[in-house]
Amino acid sequence: MFFVLTMDFHKLLFVFYLVSVFKKGYYSQSLAKEMMQVLLENVKTPANSSEMCQTQLNELWSSFINGEQWAWKMLDASSKIPSGYQEGNYRDLGNFDECININHQGRSTIKGKYCYSGIVTVLPRYINLTTSIGSYNHTDFNYLNPIISSIQNSQLKPVLKNESFITSLVEYTKARAVGDLNLDQILNLINNYGLIITSLSLCLPHHCVPSELPLPQFALGFDRICVTEESFYKLDASDYAAIIILVLIALVMLVSTIYDIHLKIEDKKPGHKIFIAYSVLTNGKILFNTSKSSNHLLCLEGLKTLSIFWIILGHRYSSSEDIFAINFNEIQTIAKQLQSQYVQAAQYAVDTFLVLSGCLLTYLAIKPMTEFRNKIANHSILKKAFTITSYTLSSYMHRYLRLTPPVAALFVYYVTLSRRLGNGPVYNFITDRQRQPCVDNWWSFFLYIENYAHTSEMCITHTWYINVDMQMFIFSPLLLWSIVLYRKKMLFIGLPLLIIISTVVVFLIMYINEILWYSQSFYDKYYYVTHTHLAPWFIGMVLGIVLYNSKNKKLQMNKLLTTSIWCIVLLAIPNLILAQCDPSYNYERFKTSIWTALHKPAFAFCIFWIVFACENGYGGIINKFLSSSIFQIFSRLAYSMYLIQFIPMLLDLTQIRAPIYFNHYTMTRAFLADLVLTTILAIIWTLAFELPIRAIDKIIFGKDSTIQVNFMESIVYKCRLNI
């Protein structure tokens, strides 16, 4: 509790012991009261508290001495020193529900306020790292140099024995917090050098905040991570607006579905198709249809489905950064294990999407664009330019209208309802942290430029890929017209040259900037931006041309050659995945740069072969598996699944009440739950925000917009052809 933080350590332990045994009834109340009175006789109400806080603290103090249960509950609900500290159990959440349920009616009303605070310490396992810290002065962490210097000067003594050091550290972090980095980012980076925050909860009277309490110099009081029972139930205007919008959409879906059912019973056609655009019956048939078409690249359905599963799995594991684990120290060890690399390599799923995107964009666009070119062949140059420009702008509009409604619905959820669906020790803090960038950067979010404009404060971070996809689409007409006009030259010269150039660009970015993997610069200058992801997309465009050329005439290859290529690919994929596992690896500028530049194109070429072989009769059992009917359904759900995957994940993480044990079983079980919940939500999301908009788009622009519609299908429904 707050007023025992200034005690000697042995007294503090005894206080916690007394609270425990008193709660369990091992000692009489009178005996416990006498012992507590002796221990706490020198504790005074803090002078810097507000008048209301002092009043409540005085009443709490007297009630505590008198052994009143509500006062003892307030201490009991606060954190104790966590066991397993050396194994990484640095976070004790106390008893959240016990705290916020306190409602004492005495001289004044006192309600429980749950607050989260931290104590800075140094991990013993980092004590021998003075040399490595001293020899590493990376540009990403220049602002940590004063802290690193202090660590070296103190010979890495535990900071609890070096209060001058910890005082300067706290002041430094707080000073930086009001600058270009917030406190959370500073503390996370400090953690990389062995400094950690032991997170402890405090149960306070509701008029108090940690900054008003006599916390030691090495304690950090986070006033903003404080919640009361009332914090979770206040709806504001934006929440009501979101609820009204959702209710209206649900009513439209209900009315449209009833009307559609009536038409089916009466065997009539709708007065206008727009009346059944929101029908769950009609859209459900489209969503769950598994009929096969001769012009359907079925193997892509399986690749798309496996990729979205892989992404969800990777994100579940990556959420371990925010997880409350009693074996937190083991997370990095587990991450470096050989059997963990299939999770670490989940980023390859993004490259699979890029290959499929480039492939289908090209495969679908060649025929309608060729017909369009022939149609305007006799037009004047000026009229051709005007027609092509109009066509391109129309395609952009289709693209934006198709993609944005599901994204906008997600935006509304993050800004409003996400704050109201649960509660927990850090629920408000995490949901507010997710919400604020959306409030601040909404304009760049809806312009799909956040991956360049606000990389460090992105709204809904995982939508960076949607930004990349949109930007590639905007860039695509130039390449597609070049392919239509000079297909052979683009296939053998143009696109291969672009693949080489984009690969070299990645190498130069990594090498010149000396970018360390998973540093902030890694995300800002490499991972989120579009120009570093072009190579897999170009490879996909080559694949699209090859598949289009072989559509009516399959390419003949001898068995020895196809078997050899399959062996190379099936060996290359696990090697690319496992190559990331190198526990002895230390940053080397050239090695890191060349690996970063080459590993994604290498994986993309593996996907190239799998698709090519399956579509030309060389896929065997792999083609049969990837072409399974069930994958068609998941393929149509993939866009919504990608968007909403973090909804169940964050609801799980933010409502946690006690630390878990982190291992593969725990994460796999959580992943399977994520997958089921994400699939259910994706079905709702697709039926409410995606398929109706697609139907309305076709109604508004009519059948004469076949070129634009087909052009759109290749991106919005990447693996679903000729719907």
Phi and psi in degrees as a GROMACS rama.xvg file:
@    title "Ramachandran Plot"
@    xaxis  label "Phi"
@    yaxis  label "Psi"
@TYPE xy
-60.0133  -40.177  PHE-2
-82.9757  -0.738921  PHE-3
-103.7  -0.0537849  VAL-4
-70.2074  -18.0624  LEU-5
-93.5942  5.3634  THR-6
-77.8091  166.231  MET-7
-63.9041  153.289  ASP-8
-61.4989  -42.8435  PHE-9
-66.987  -34.0318  HIS-10
-67.0568  -39.0571  LYS-11
-61.4398  -44.4439  LEU-12
-60.3339  -40.2249  LEU-13
-68.0874  -35.0659  PHE-14
-60.9144  -47.2541  VAL-15
-62.2627  -37.1553  PHE-16
-63.6917  -44.3148  TYR-17
-62.1364  -40.9009  LEU-18
-60.7677  -41.8425  VAL-19
-65.0685  -48.0872  SER-20
-71.5196  -31.3246  VAL-21
-64.5176  -41.9061  PHE-22
-63.7966  -34.0638  LYS-23
-89.0549  -6.17621  LYS-24
81.4007  21.7438  GLY-25
-73.589  -30.7227  TYR-26
-120.24  160.7  TYR-27
-71.9688  155.016  SER-28
-62.1371  -39.43  GLN-29
-65.6157  -41.0245  SER-30
-65.0612  -44.1697  LEU-31
-62.1157  -40.6432  ALA-32
-60.9307  -43.472  LYS-33
-63.6572  -44.1476  GLU-34
-65.3695  -41.9709  MET-35
-65.3924  -36.7465  MET-36
-64.3061  -39.3785  GLN-37
-65.8245  -44.1457  VAL-38
-66.2651  -36.6788  LEU-39
-103.939  14.7611  LEU-40
-65.7297  -24.3237  GLU-41
-96.5103  1.24142  ASN-42
-77.3418  129.588  VAL-43
-116.863  155.079  LYS-44
-67.7953  131.267  THR-45
-60.4392  137.909  PRO-46
-75.3651  -24.2731  ALA-47
-87.7527  8.17175  ASN-48
-77.1071  153.956  SER-49
-67.7999  164.795  SER-50
-61.3721  -43.4197  GLU-51
-65.085  -40.1313  MET-52
-64.9996  -43.3723  CYS-53
-61.8658  -40.2319  GLN-54
-60.9964  -45.5527  THR-55
-69.5428  -36.9373  GLN-56
-65.2756  -40.1141  LEU-57
-62.3427  -42.9001  ASN-58
-67.497  -38.6423  GLU-59
-62.6757  -42.1883  LEU-60
-62.4346  -48.2004  TRP-61
-66.3791  -37.8708  SER-62
-66.7625  -34.7907  SER-63
-66.5092  -45.092  PHE-64
-62.7106  -34.2042  ILE-65
-83.0902  -0.470743  ASN-66
75.5335  23.754  GLY-67
-69.8494  137.995  GLU-68
-62.3124  -39.5269  GLN-69
-62.6636  -35.9423  TRP-70
-69.5754  -40.7677  ALA-71
-66.6761  -34.0271  TRP-72
-62.627  -36.7128  LYS-73
-64.6019  -38.9606  MET-74
-72.5973  -41.3172  LEU-75
-62.3522  -34.922  ASP-76
-74.3341  -18.8642  ALA-77
-75.5824  160.945  SER-78
-67.068  149.248  SER-79
-107.664  172.845  LYS-80
-67.2482  119.171  ILE-81
-70.1399  141.472  PRO-82
-80.3801  160.285  SER-83
74.0232  25.1689  GLY-84
-59.499  -40.37  TYR-85
-68.0804  -17.8871  GLN-86
-95.2862  1.26947  GLU-87
107.594  10.7304  GLY-88
-84.5821  73.749  ASN-89
-91.4053  -2.63591  TYR-90
-124.283  122.901  ARG-91
-119.143  123.35  ASP-92
-91.0396  -0.0538276  LEU-93
60.7738  -150.654  GLY-94
-121.354  95.7002  ASN-95
-59.0259  -50.7382  PHE-96
-67.4294  -37.6081  ASP-97
-60.9216  -38.0342  GLU-98
-70.0702  -54.1715  CYS-99
-72.8485  -13.6108  ILE-100
-85.9576  -5.1162  ASN-101
-68.7896  127.19  ILE-102
-146.465  87.6342  ASN-103
-93.1164  128.163  HIS-104
-107.574  100.449  GLN-105
-132.352  -131.75  GLY-106
-59.8703  -29.4878  ARG-107
-144.96  164.398  SER-108
-82.6692  124.735  THR-109
-121.686  121.202  ILE-110
-112.001  153.038  LYS-111
-75.403  136.847  GLY-112
-121.56  122.038  LYS-113
-91.9406  123.208  TYR-114
-126.429  150.194  CYS-115
-113.483  126.958  TYR-116
-133.605  174.294  SER-117
-141.971  154.646  GLY-118
-122.994  129.114  ILE-119
-83.4495  131.182  VAL-120
-140.392  169.631  THR-121
-114.349  131.977  VAL-122
-71.6954  133.248  LEU-123
-57.5187  -31.5496  PRO-124
-68.72  -11.2501  ARG-125
-97.0739  -1.22403  TYR-126
-63.8145  -28.7483  ILE-127
-92.8537  15.3039  ASN-128
-101.256  16.2248  LEU-129
-56.3594  -43.3721  THR-130
-63.6086  -49.0295  THR-131
-65.1083  -35.7632  SER-132
-68.545  -42.1216  ILE-133
-66.8279  -31.3981  GLY-134
-86.9042  -5.42313  SER-135
-113.744  112.847  TYR-136
-128.676  68.8745  ASN-137
-77.7009  145.702  HIS-138
-61.1223  -28.9191  THR-139
-65.453  -24.6807  ASP-140
-120.633  26.1687  PHE-141
-58.3531  -37.2368  ASN-142
-70.4559  -7.69603  TYR-143
-92.0134  -5.7221  LEU-144
-55.9076  -41.6921  ASN-145
-59.6687  -37.7318  PRO-146
-68.8057  -44.6825  ILE-147
-60.5445  -40.7267  ILE-148
-61.8405  -41.557  SER-149
-63.2758  -38.7708  SER-150
-61.2101  -44.9924  ILE-151
-67.2089  -40.1991  GLN-152
-64.6277  -31.7089  ASN-153
-89.2052  4.52439  SER-154
56.92  30.466  GLN-155
56.809  36.9994  LEU-156
-67.4416  150.78  LYS-157
-55.012  130.921  PRO-158
-67.3866  -19.1273  VAL-159
-66.4003  -17.556  LEU-160
-101.296  7.58307  LYS-161
-138.778  71.2522  ASN-162
-67.3722  -27.9713  GLU-163
-65.8914  -38.1874  SER-164
-65.6559  -46.8936  PHE-165
-67.8601  -32.3849  ILE-166
-63.3189  -46.7569  THR-167
-65.1418  -35.1388  SER-168
-63.4734  -48.2184  LEU-169
-62.5668  -44.6762  VAL-170
-62.8603  -39.4144  GLU-171
-64.4353  -46.1547  TYR-172
-65.1611  -38.4806  THR-173
-67.5742  -37.1581  LYS-174
-64.7967  -42.3437  ALA-175
-67.6087  -27.9653  ARG-176
-63.9436  -28.5461  ALA-177
-91.6994  2.87633  VAL-178
-97.548  -134.173  GLY-179
-85.1517  -5.73431  ASP-180
-126.86  141.254  LEU-181
-85.789  170.201  ASN-182
-61.8103  -36.9163  LEU-183
-62.8106  -42.7037  ASP-184
-65.4953  -42.1324  GLN-185
-59.9839  -48.0645  ILE-186
-66.0343  -35.9097  LEU-187
-65.0461  -40.2248  ASN-188
-72.0184  -37.4739  LEU-189
-59.6682  -36.3841  ILE-190
-59.2837  -29.9209  ASN-191
-64.5021  -20.296  ASN-192
-103.797  13.6596  TYR-193
99.2855  -5.19278  GLY-194
-88.1985  132.12  LEU-195
-128.076  163.183  ILE-196
-109.67  115.675  ILE-197
-80.2744  110.726  THR-198
-87.9408  123.606  SER-199
-128.629  149.363  LEU-200
-99.7867  149.954  SER-201
-125.169  134.282  LEU-202
-102.582  114.008  CYS-203
-119.27  161.009  LEU-204
-62.1807  148.815  PRO-205
-68.59  -13.3809  HIS-206
-92.224  1.72997  HIS-207
-107.377  155.262  CYS-208
-132.572  157.57  VAL-209
-56.0775  -33.4062  PRO-210
-66.7504  -15.2804  SER-211
-89.2734  -2.09761  GLU-212
-102.289  159.065  LEU-213
-79.6061  62.1522  PRO-214
-73.5612  146.669  LEU-215
-62.355  164.828  PRO-216
-62.8116  -27.5741  GLN-217
-88.2976  5.69632  PHE-218
-99.7877  141.928  ALA-219
-109.6  117.469  LEU-220
-92.2642  117.662  GLY-221
-98.2595  90.1268  PHE-222
-62.423  -29.591  ASP-223
-74.815  -14.1206  ARG-224
-100.495  56.9404  ILE-225
-125.857  135.832  CYS-226
-137.897  149.9  VAL-227
-122.781  174.456  THR-228
-60.3313  -34.5483  GLU-229
-72.7845  -17.1928  GLU-230
-62.8589  -23.3761  SER-231
-94.8245  -8.02083  PHE-232
-121.089  14.592  TYR-233
-96.7219  108.321  LYS-234
-86.7424  134.932  LEU-235
-106.697  -174.623  ASP-236
-60.7833  -39.1353  ALA-237
-65.804  -35.589  SER-238
-65.3716  -44.7049  ASP-239
-63.6149  -39.3496  TYR-240
-62.6034  -42.9782  ALA-241
-63.1731  -42.7532  ALA-242
-62.6203  -42.9421  ILE-243
-61.5576  -43.8595  ILE-244
-61.7377  -45.8571  ILE-245
-64.5859  -39.9392  LEU-246
-64.5939  -41.5596  VAL-247
-63.0351  -42.5027  LEU-248
-63.439  -42.32  ILE-249
-62.0469  -40.4506  ALA-250
-65.905  -41.4261  LEU-251
-62.0225  -42.416  VAL-252
-62.3624  -41.0194  MET-253
-64.9341  -49.167  LEU-254
-63.4868  -43.4854  VAL-255
-62.595  -39.3231  SER-256
-68.2712  -43.6519  THR-257
-61.1566  -42.8453  ILE-258
-62.68  -41.3478  TYR-259
-64.544  -42.7729  ASP-260
-62.194  -41.8156  ILE-261
-59.2473  -43.2293  HIS-262
-63.1048  -39.6413  LEU-263
-65.233  -40.8033  LYS-264
-65.9218  -42.3268  ILE-265
-84.1135  -3.11058  GLU-266
54.4606  49.7697  ASP-267
-119.839  163.275  LYS-268
-97.4534  150.742  LYS-269
-66.7372  148.364  PRO-270
-59.7381  -35.5809  GLY-271
-152.31  140.765  HIS-272
-62.3878  -22.8888  LYS-273
-65.9524  -21.875  ILE-274
-70.5637  -20.3167  PHE-275
-113.311  14.6952  ILE-276
-62.4798  -31.8983  ALA-277
-101.275  12.4527  TYR-278
-69.0406  124.596  SER-279
-65.6829  -31.7569  VAL-280
-65.1067  -52.2384  LEU-281
-66.8022  -48.209  THR-282
-68.4984  -31.8359  ASN-283
-64.0855  -38.3587  GLY-284
-63.6762  -39.5058  LYS-285
-65.418  -44.2054  ILE-286
-65.0387  -41.9062  LEU-287
-100.075  9.85312  PHE-288
-71.3194  131.027  ASN-289
-122.173  20.5094  THR-290
-69.2812  149.671  SER-291
-106.648  142.292  LYS-292
-114.902  149.688  SER-293
-66.2462  -20.5015  SER-294
-102.965  26.9801  ASN-295
-109.165  122.049  HIS-296
-83.7966  81.3943  LEU-297
-64.4776  -34.596  LEU-298
-63.4439  -25.1694  CYS-299
-67.873  -28.0059  LEU-300
-61.3508  -45.0489  GLU-301
-65.9131  -41.9673  GLY-302
-62.8303  -40.9327  LEU-303
-65.2703  -42.1319  LYS-304
-65.1495  -48.2698  THR-305
-62.1725  -33.7656  LEU-306
-67.5053  -42.7648  SER-307
-68.8422  -34.3433  ILE-308
-62.1842  -43.4785  PHE-309
-63.1699  -41.3172  TRP-310
-63.3965  -44.2234  ILE-311
-63.17  -41.228  ILE-312
-60.8946  -46.5781  LEU-313
-61.5657  -40.6295  GLY-314
-69.6758  -33.0175  HIS-315
-63.3291  -43.4688  ARG-316
-68.4754  -41.0893  TYR-317
-66.3716  -21.2926  SER-318
-67.5115  -7.58539  SER-319
-61.1952  -17.9927  SER-320
-62.3649  -30.387  GLU-321
-106.043  6.70936  ASP-322
-81.5162  152.901  ILE-323
-98.8999  100.326  PHE-324
-121.156  138.091  ALA-325
-74.2308  -16.5905  ILE-326
-117.347  48.0594  ASN-327
-56.19  -34.8226  PHE-328
-60.9166  -27.6253  ASN-329
-81.4606  -12.8342  GLU-330
-60.2935  -46.8659  ILE-331
-66.3347  -35.1651  GLN-332
-63.9754  -45.3187  THR-333
-62.6848  -39.3722  ILE-334
-63.0506  -27.9658  ALA-335
-89.8047  -4.16  LYS-336
-70.0305  152.38  GLN-337
-59.4393  -41.4861  LEU-338
-72.4365  -5.88309  GLN-339
-95.355  -6.22721  SER-340
-71.2176  -23.4181  GLN-341
-65.4749  -24.4728  TYR-342
-81.4089  -45.7974  VAL-343
-59.01  -29.4712  GLN-344
-89.7451  13.7624  ALA-345
-61.2253  -18.9396  ALA-346
-62.4614  -21.1792  GLN-347
-64.8659  -23.2867  TYR-348
-62.5448  -33.3291  ALA-349
-64.3895  -40.1799  VAL-350
-65.9576  -34.122  ASP-351
-61.9029  -45.0701  THR-352
-59.6364  -40.551  PHE-353
-65.7688  -40.4054  LEU-354
-62.9644  -46.3279  VAL-355
-63.4321  -38.7874  LEU-356
-62.9736  -50.9687  SER-357
-62.9907  -38.7175  GLY-358
-62.7645  -53.5947  CYS-359
-73.0741  -33.126  LEU-360
-57.1499  -46.8314  LEU-361
-72.7226  -46.7102  THR-362
-58.1568  -41.9234  TYR-363
-81.2388  -28.4144  LEU-364
-85.3367  -25.6122  ALA-365
-58.1124  -50.4105  ILE-366
-64.3359  -54.9784  LYS-367
-63.6845  -34.2095  PRO-368
-71.878  -33.4234  MET-369
-65.0153  -44.4652  THR-370
-61.9126  -39.591  GLU-371
-65.0142  -41.3978  PHE-372
-61.5643  -43.8948  ARG-373
-64.536  -34.2431  ASN-374
-66.3469  -33.8049  LYS-375
-104.282  14.6169  ILE-376
-59.5595  -35.1377  ALA-377
-92.4267  3.29377  ASN-378
-76.1709  159.754  HIS-379
-69.1922  162.023  SER-380
-58.7333  -41.8616  ILE-381
-64.3729  -42.9408  LEU-382
-68.248  -37.2422  LYS-383
-60.4511  -46.5427  LYS-384
-61.2959  -42.6591  ALA-385
-65.2613  -43.7939  PHE-386
-65.0616  -44.3254  THR-387
-65.5913  -40.8375  ILE-388
-62.6188  -43.2612  THR-389
-62.6424  -42.6473  SER-390
-61.775  -43.2318  TYR-391
-65.9798  -45.9307  THR-392
-63.1525  -37.165  LEU-393
-63.3138  -39.6174  SER-394
-63.9715  -40.463  SER-395
-61.6992  -42.0381  TYR-396
-64.2634  -44.3231  MET-397
-56.5641  -46.8638  HIS-398
-58.6065  -48.0739  ARG-399
-64.8093  -43.1907  TYR-400
-65.897  -34.1065  LEU-401
-73.7512  -41.1357  ARG-402
-82.8494  -33.509  LEU-403
-72.4646  -41.4157  THR-404
-54.5445  -46.9574  PRO-405
-63.2773  -35.6798  PRO-406
-69.2993  -40.7776  VAL-407
-63.5378  -39.0622  ALA-408
-62.2534  -39.874  ALA-409
-65.5657  -40.5976  LEU-410
-58.5812  -46.7079  PHE-411
-60.2855  -41.1916  VAL-412
-61.4719  -47.8203  TYR-413
-64.8091  -37.7021  TYR-414
-77.8334  -27.7604  VAL-415
-119.723  -80.913  THR-416
-67.6309  -21.1364  LEU-417
-59.7534  -25.9028  SER-418
-79.9744  -10.9372  ARG-419
-115.348  1.7148  ARG-420
-93.9692  -1.23532  LEU-421
-168.636  -171.352  GLY-422
-155.186  166.105  ASN-423
166.159  173.31  GLY-424
-54.1869  -39.928  PRO-425
-121.015  17.0635  VAL-426
-60.3707  -52.92  TYR-427
-61.9614  -41.5228  ASN-428
-61.8398  -47.4698  PHE-429
-71.2453  -42.9214  ILE-430
-65.4432  -36.5397  THR-431
-67.1166  -37.1886  ASP-432
-65.1652  -35.2026  ARG-433
-74.3634  -33.4926  GLN-434
-78.1131  -41.1618  ARG-435
-58.7033  -43.9972  GLN-436
-59.1935  -30.8908  PRO-437
-69.663  -38.7536  CYS-438
-66.6281  -40.7116  VAL-439
-77.323  -37.0698  ASP-440
-118.345  32.2836  ASN-441
-59.778  -34.7598  TRP-442
-66.5986  -42.9269  TRP-443
-72.0506  -27.8543  SER-444
-63.2409  -46.7005  PHE-445
-81.1014  -11.212  PHE-446
-93.0389  -2.7896  LEU-447
57.8122  45.2916  TYR-448
-127.755  13.9648  ILE-449
-64.1443  -27.3344  GLU-450
-68.4631  -9.09473  ASN-451
-114.606  -34.7474  TYR-452
-80.3798  -40.1013  ALA-453
-142.134  63.6108  HIS-454
-66.4016  -31.6686  THR-455
-86.6189  -15.7814  SER-456
-134.168  58.5306  GLU-457
-78.8819  142.714  MET-458
-81.9924  119.229  CYS-459
56.4041  78.335  ILE-460
-51.8628  -40.6028  THR-461
-70.2888  -7.49478  HIS-462
-77.4327  4.8903  THR-463
-55.7427  -34.4758  TRP-464
-67.4573  -35.1192  TYR-465
-63.664  -37.574  ILE-466
-60.6541  -46.741  ASN-467
-60.2816  -45.6775  VAL-468
-62.3571  -43.5463  ASP-469
-63.9427  -43.6876  MET-470
-66.5543  -36.7806  GLN-471
-65.6253  -37.1876  MET-472
-63.3076  -42.2745  PHE-473
-62.1628  -35.6341  ILE-474
-78.7192  -20.2634  PHE-475
-66.1416  -35.0419  SER-476
-55.2252  -37.7072  PRO-477
-59.5221  -45.0407  LEU-478
-70.6642  -40.7408  LEU-479
-65.6353  -40.8529  LEU-480
-65.6292  -35.3976  TRP-481
-64.5109  -38.4162  SER-482
-67.6375  -42.095  ILE-483
-63.4038  -40.4695  VAL-484
-82.9445  -35.3092  LEU-485
-134.85  61.5311  TYR-486
-60.5893  -47.4358  ARG-487
-66.4674  -41.922  LYS-488
-65.1846  -40.084  LYS-489
-67.4056  -35.7015  MET-490
-67.8897  -42.5444  LEU-491
-100.408  -18.3219  PHE-492
-124.928  -57.6175  ILE-493
-59.6469  -57.9062  GLY-494
-68.0861  -42.5967  LEU-495
-57.5435  -38.3855  PRO-496
-65.4358  -40.6126  LEU-497
-65.2879  -36.2294  LEU-498
-62.7079  -45.1101  ILE-499
-63.6611  -46.0109  ILE-500
-61.315  -45.831  ILE-501
-65.4503  -33.0979  SER-502
-68.4603  -42.0433  THR-503
-64.4953  -38.7183  VAL-504
-60.0317  -42.9763  VAL-505
-61.2883  -44.8686  VAL-506
-58.5871  -46.5254  PHE-507
-65.1839  -39.8103  LEU-508
-60.9646  -46.34  ILE-509
-68.0829  -39.9137  MET-510
-75.0058  -48.3564  TYR-511
-65.1861  -40.6086  ILE-512
-88.1108  -1.84856  ASN-513
49.4669  53.3268  GLU-514
-82.2036  125.908  ILE-515
-90.1922  137.259  LEU-516
-58.0585  136.344  TRP-517
69.926  10.0797  TYR-518
-77.9475  171.52  SER-519
-63.7722  -36.1216  GLN-520
-64.4952  -31.8271  SER-521
-58.3746  -43.8805  PHE-522
-76.1885  -42.0587  TYR-523
-67.1407  -42.2829  ASP-524
-104.423  -10.773  LYS-525
-128.432  -57.3962  TYR-526
-72.4443  -42.2204  TYR-527
-85.3944  -25.7009  TYR-528
-80.211  155.633  VAL-529
-76.8405  -40.5582  THR-530
-66.7081  -15.2483  HIS-531
-89.5001  -4.47596  THR-532
-109.791  12.6261  HIS-533
-73.7098  -32.7554  LEU-534
-57.4737  -51.3625  ALA-535
-59.8603  -35.1447  PRO-536
-67.0085  -43.39  TRP-537
-63.6089  -39.2695  PHE-538
-61.3715  -39.2237  ILE-539
-62.8054  -37.1284  GLY-540
-66.7141  -38.9758  MET-541
-60.2589  -44.3943  VAL-542
-60.2579  -41.499  LEU-543
-60.821  -41.602  GLY-544
-64.8982  -45.2629  ILE-545
-61.6882  -44.093  VAL-546
-66.0877  -37.4051  LEU-547
-66.8194  -41.876  TYR-548
-65.9618  -31.051  ASN-549
-99.7928  12.323  SER-550
-62.6017  -42.7749  LYS-551
-98.0735  -11.2941  ASN-552
-142.879  104.765  LYS-553
-65.7572  140.192  LYS-554
-73.8415  135.021  LEU-555
-95.1127  127.092  GLN-556
-134.553  143.852  MET-557
-75.8157  156.632  ASN-558
-62.5516  -37.8086  LYS-559
-61.8695  -42.6282  LEU-560
-66.3473  -47.542  LEU-561
-64.0564  -39.402  THR-562
-64.307  -41.0896  THR-563
-63.1464  -44.1038  SER-564
-65.8997  -40.5794  ILE-565
-60.6463  -40.7058  TRP-566
-62.6785  -42.9175  CYS-567
-62.5314  -46.2915  ILE-568
-65.0106  -44.913  VAL-569
-70.0252  -20.9155  LEU-570
-85.8414  -35.0449  LEU-571
-68.3476  -41.8886  ALA-572
-60.3143  -52.9657  ILE-573
-64.9825  -31.345  PRO-574
-68.5506  -38.3766  ASN-575
-64.5958  -35.3065  LEU-576
-71.1155  -47.0237  ILE-577
-78.0375  -17.9393  LEU-578
-62.7888  -19.6497  ALA-579
-77.1121  -12.352  GLN-580
-90.192  99.8175  CYS-581
-145.747  84.6906  ASP-582
-57.7805  -25.543  PRO-583
-90.3618  3.54008  SER-584
-67.9535  133.614  TYR-585
-121.425  148.902  ASN-586
-57.0205  124.768  TYR-587
-128.158  124.656  GLU-588
-56.4701  -52.3663  ARG-589
-70.0364  -44.9357  PHE-590
-60.8217  -45.2717  LYS-591
-64.7908  -41.0145  THR-592
-67.372  -43.4124  SER-593
-70.1918  -37.4307  ILE-594
-64.5893  -45.3975  TRP-595
-61.8613  -36.7402  THR-596
-73.4245  -32.4075  ALA-597
-101.684  -25.5553  LEU-598
-69.4345  -34.1363  HIS-599
-72.1164  -46.7142  LYS-600
-58.7069  -36.2847  PRO-601
-62.6342  -44.4149  ALA-602
-66.2393  -38.152  PHE-603
-61.9445  -38.2367  ALA-604
-66.8418  -31.7872  PHE-605
-64.6464  -43.6429  CYS-606
-63.8584  -38.8448  ILE-607
-53.6385  -49.7984  PHE-608
-66.6498  -41.7609  TRP-609
-58.3629  -46.8104  ILE-610
-66.8333  -45.9358  VAL-611
-60.1466  -46.6072  PHE-612
-64.4923  -43.1321  ALA-613
-64.1158  -38.8598  CYS-614
-81.7666  -10.7008  GLU-615
-114.2  14.8868  ASN-616
87.7334  15.814  GLY-617
-114.53  17.4849  TYR-618
-88.5716  -25.8767  GLY-619
56.7674  -134.852  GLY-620
-65.829  -29.2164  ILE-621
-65.1402  -41.5256  ILE-622
-64.66  -40.7963  ASN-623
-61.7529  -40.9078  LYS-624
-67.295  -49.8124  PHE-625
-66.2885  -22.1177  LEU-626
-94.4172  10.8407  SER-627
-58.4948  143.233  SER-628
-60.6672  -36.2348  SER-629
-60.0435  -29.6913  ILE-630
-68.1649  -23.5116  PHE-631
-62.7417  -39.1665  GLN-632
-67.9387  -49.0727  ILE-633
-63.5614  -31.777  PHE-634
-62.5172  -40.4963  SER-635
-71.4298  -25.6747  ARG-636
-85.5499  -11.2097  LEU-637
-58.4077  -41.0477  ALA-638
-62.0804  -48.6845  TYR-639
-67.1043  -37.8403  SER-640
-61.2442  -41.6535  MET-641
-62.6599  -42.6332  TYR-642
-66.2573  -46.7048  LEU-643
-99.7065  9.65895  ILE-644
-58.5753  -29.8431  GLN-645
-83.5768  -9.59208  PHE-646
-62.6001  -57.0531  ILE-647
-66.2982  -31.9346  PRO-648
-64.6757  -46.8792  MET-649
-71.4252  -34.7088  LEU-650
-61.0951  -36.0697  LEU-651
-70.5829  -48.2688  ASP-652
-69.2864  -36.3794  LEU-653
-80.347  -16.2484  THR-654
-102.969  12.1746  GLN-655
-64.8131  140.674  ILE-656
-110.409  -19.8003  ARG-657
-149.893  152.555  ALA-658
-61.0082  150.714  PRO-659
-108.573  173.061  ILE-660
-100.094  118.994  TYR-661
-84.7428  120.178  PHE-662
-157.472  179.153  ASN-663
-65.6423  -35.235  HIS-664
-64.2573  -46.0465  TYR-665
-60.6442  -44.338  THR-666
-69.862  -37.5931  MET-667
-65.7023  -41.8477  THR-668
-62.08  -42.2042  ARG-669
-65.8543  -38.7501  ALA-670
-62.1593  -43.8234  PHE-671
-62.9363  -38.9596  LEU-672
-65.1375  -42.744  ALA-673
-57.7854  -43.2119  ASP-674
-63.4037  -44.8012  LEU-675
-64.4829  -49.3913  VAL-676
-66.2484  -39.5394  LEU-677
-64.0554  -40.3202  THR-678
-62.8855  -44.9615  THR-679
-62.1243  -46.8319  ILE-680
-64.4176  -36.9184  LEU-681
-65.6159  -36.0306  ALA-682
-61.3095  -46.5894  ILE-683
-62.8458  -44.8259  ILE-684
-62.0834  -43.4166  TRP-685
-66.1125  -43.0177  THR-686
-70.2904  -27.1911  LEU-687
-94.2331  -36.8879  ALA-688
-121.124  -14.7589  PHE-689
-108.255  -62.3555  GLU-690
-63.4147  -39.473  LEU-691
-60.7854  -39.855  PRO-692
-66.2493  -38.2482  ILE-693
-61.0704  -43.1292  ARG-694
-64.9211  -44.0565  ALA-695
-63.9994  -39.3153  ILE-696
-59.0671  -44.4541  ASP-697
-68.4209  -35.3176  LYS-698
-66.9191  -44.3642  ILE-699
-66.2607  -44.9438  ILE-700
-93.2517  -12.1128  PHE-701
72.7046  178.111  GLY-702
-73.4976  -17.5584  LYS-703
-72.2353  -9.57531  ASP-704
-96.8177  34.6873  SER-705
-55.7921  -41.5325  THR-706
-60.7726  -49.8879  ILE-707
-64.3372  -40.491  GLN-708
-63.1008  -47.7122  VAL-709
-62.6791  -39.4806  ASN-710
-59.3503  -38.075  PHE-711
-73.246  -38.4232  MET-712
-56.8946  -31.8864  GLU-713
-66.4408  -21.8964  SER-714
-105.469  -51.3986  ILE-715
-64.9952  -42.2398  VAL-716
-119.274  77.2024  TYR-717
-55.9097  -31.8942  LYS-718
-115.539  11.0088  CYS-719
-112.053  110.172  ARG-720
-101.344  147.143  LEU-721
52.3038  47.3475  ASN-722
